[in-house]
Amino acid sequence: MELGNIWNPTYGPGLEAPGGSAPGLVTAAHGFLRLVQPNPLPIDLIKFGQSQSEFSHEDIHELLLYELGFLICAAIGVLFIILVPLVGCCFCCCRC
């Protein structure tokens, strides 16, 4: 496998679904990823020689906007981790 030029990479059209025994699962996973992350990566914000203190507030805002779908999924996951046991405990302890 050849790495190519690491400092100036070239990006292709994207990942293609591999042929396998579960094409429905692969299609569902790619559909979910396209739903959660529809925006392309802001490559102009990533500079390899730059320290983290040199990022401006606009750069951080744009990166957070890029990751918004994953942040929402993480928030929903944490909400379910907290609410499902709490509701289960209420149903078990407060049976009417």
NUTI-454781 format. One record per residue: x, y, z of N, C-alpha, C in turn. Coordinates in steps of 0.05 Angstrom, whole numbers, padded with zeros to 5 digits, always signed. Example, Ala and Ser with C-alpha at 12.3 -4.5 7.8 and 13.67 -1.06 7.14 Angstrom:
BEGIN
+00264-00114+00156+00246-00090+00156+00264-00066+00156
+00257-00045+00142+00273-00021+00143+00258+00001+00157
This chain:
BEGIN
+00017-00023+00000+00000+00000+00000+00018+00025+00000
+00013+00042-00018+00029+00067-00020+00014+00090-00007
+00029+00105+00009+00016+00127+00023+00013+00152+00006
+00031+00157-00012+00030+00181-00028+00041+00205-00013
+00033+00229-00020+00043+00253-00008+00026+00259+00017
+00038+00256+00041+00023+00260+00066+00017+00289+00071
+00034+00307+00063+00030+00335+00069+00010+00349+00051
+00006+00338+00028-00013+00349+00009-00030+00326-00002
-00048+00315+00014-00063+00292+00005-00084+00299-00016
-00091+00279-00032-00113+00281-00051-00135+00263-00042
-00159+00273-00043-00182+00258-00034-00200+00250-00057
-00209+00225-00055-00226+00214-00076-00256+00220-00071
-00273+00207-00086-00302+00213-00083-00314+00202-00058
-00301+00185-00043-00311+00175-00018-00310+00144-00017
-00319+00134+00005-00319+00105+00009-00340+00091-00008
-00334+00068-00018-00354+00052-00032-00361+00028-00015
-00385+00020-00017-00394-00003-00001-00380-00028-00010
-00367-00043+00008-00354-00068+00000-00375-00089-00006
-00368-00106-00025-00385-00129-00031-00382-00150-00008
-00404-00160+00002-00402-00179+00024-00428-00194+00027
-00431-00207+00050-00454-00223+00054-00477-00208+00067
-00473-00183+00074-00494-00167+00087-00496-00140+00073
-00506-00139+00048-00507-00113+00034-00528-00094+00047
-00549-00105+00059-00569-00088+00072-00558-00074+00096
-00541-00088+00112-00529-00076+00135-00509-00054+00127
-00494-00059+00106-00474-00039+00096-00489-00015+00085
-00511-00019+00071-00527+00003+00061-00539+00019+00084
-00549+00006+00105-00560+00020+00128-00539+00036+00142
-00515+00025+00145-00493+00039+00159-00484+00064+00143
-00482+00061+00117-00474+00084+00100-00496+00105+00099
-00521+00096+00099-00543+00115+00100-00544+00131+00126
-00538+00117+00148-00537+00131+00174-00514+00151+00175
-00491+00143+00164-00468+00162+00164-00473+00186+00146
-00486+00182+00124-00493+00204+00106-00514+00223+00119
-00532+00211+00135-00552+00227+00149-00539+00243+00172
-00521+00231+00187-00509+00245+00209-00488+00265+00200
-00472+00258+00179-00450+00275+00170-00453+00282+00141
-00472+00300+00133-00475+00306+00105-00455+00326+00094
-00441+00341+00111-00423+00362+00102-00395+00350+00098
-00380+00361+00078-00353+00352+00074-00334+00363+00095
-00312+00350+00099-00292+00359+00119-00280+00385+00111
-00280+00406+00128-00268+00431+00121-00237+00429+00122
-00225+00421+00100-00197+00415+00098-00180+00440+00103
-00190+00464+00095-00174+00488+00098-00169+00495+00127
-00185+00484+00146-00180+00490+00174-00158+00473+00186
-00151+00451+00174-00131+00433+00185-00104+00440+00174
-00087+00450+00191-00060+00457+00184-00041+00441+00202
-00023+00426+00191-00007+00407+00207+00013+00421+00225
+00024+00444+00217+00044+00457+00233+00033+00476+00254
+00007+00478+00256-00007+00498+00273-00012+00486+00300
-00006+00502+00321-00012+00494+00348-00042+00499+00353
-00052+00487+00374-00081+00489+00380-00088+00517+00390
-00069+00532+00401-00075+00558+00411-00080+00579+00389
-00072+00572+00364-00075+00590+00341-00102+00588+00327
-00120+00570+00336-00147+00568+00325-00164+00592+00333
-00178+00603+00314-00196+00625+00321-00223+00614+00329
-00240+00631+00340-00266+00623+00348-00283+00615+00324
-00278+00627+00301-00293+00620+00276-00286+00592+00267
-00260+00585+00270-00251+00558+00262-00263+00537+00280
-00264+00542+00306-00275+00523+00325-00305+00521+00320
-00319+00543+00314-00348+00542+00308-00353+00526+00283
-00336+00529+00262-00340+00514+00238-00335+00484+00242
-00315+00477+00258-00310+00449+00264-00333+00437+00281
-00344+00452+00300-00366+00442+00315-00391+00439+00298
-00395+00457+00279-00417+00455+00260-00414+00430+00243
-00389+00424+00235-00383+00400+00220-00390+00375+00236
-00385+00375+00261-00389+00351+00278-00417+00352+00292
-00435+00369+00284-00460+00373+00297-00477+00347+00298
-00477+00332+00276-00493+00308+00275-00483+00287+00296
-00457+00284+00298-00446+00265+00317-00450+00275+00346
-00449+00301+00350-00455+00312+00377-00484+00308+00385
-00502+00310+00366-00530+00305+00372-00535+00276+00378
-00522+00258+00363-00525+00229+00368-00513+00222+00396
-00491+00234+00403-00479+00229+00429-00497+00239+00452
-00510+00262+00448-00528+00273+00468-00553+00255+00472
-00563+00245+00449-00586+00227+00451-00578+00201+00464
-00554+00191+00459-00545+00167+00472-00542+00170+00502
-00530+00193+00510-00528+00198+00539-00555+00201+00552
-00574+00213+00538-00601+00216+00548-00614+00189+00552
-00611+00171+00533-00622+00144+00536-00608+00128+00558
-00582+00132+00561-00568+00117+00582-00578+00126+00610
-00585+00151+00612-00595+00161+00638-00625+00155+00641
-00641+00160+00621-00670+00158+00624-00681+00130+00624
-00670+00111+00609-00681+00084+00608-00679+00070+00635
-00656+00070+00649-00656+00058+00676-00674+00073+00696
-00676+00100+00693-00693+00115+00711-00722+00108+00707
-00731+00106+00683-00759+00099+00677-00764+00070+00686
-00745+00052+00681-00748+00024+00690-00750+00022+00720
-00734+00038+00734-00735+00038+00763-00762+00048+00773
-00773+00069+00760-00799+00079+00767-00821+00059+00762
-00819+00044+00740-00840+00024+00734-00838+00001+00754
-00813-00006+00762-00810-00029+00781-00818-00021+00810
-00810+00003+00818-00816+00011+00846-00843+00023+00850
-00855+00034+00830-00880+00048+00834-00903+00034+00818
-00904+00008+00820-00925-00006+00806-00952+00000+00819
-00970+00010+00803-00997+00017+00814-01018-00002+00804
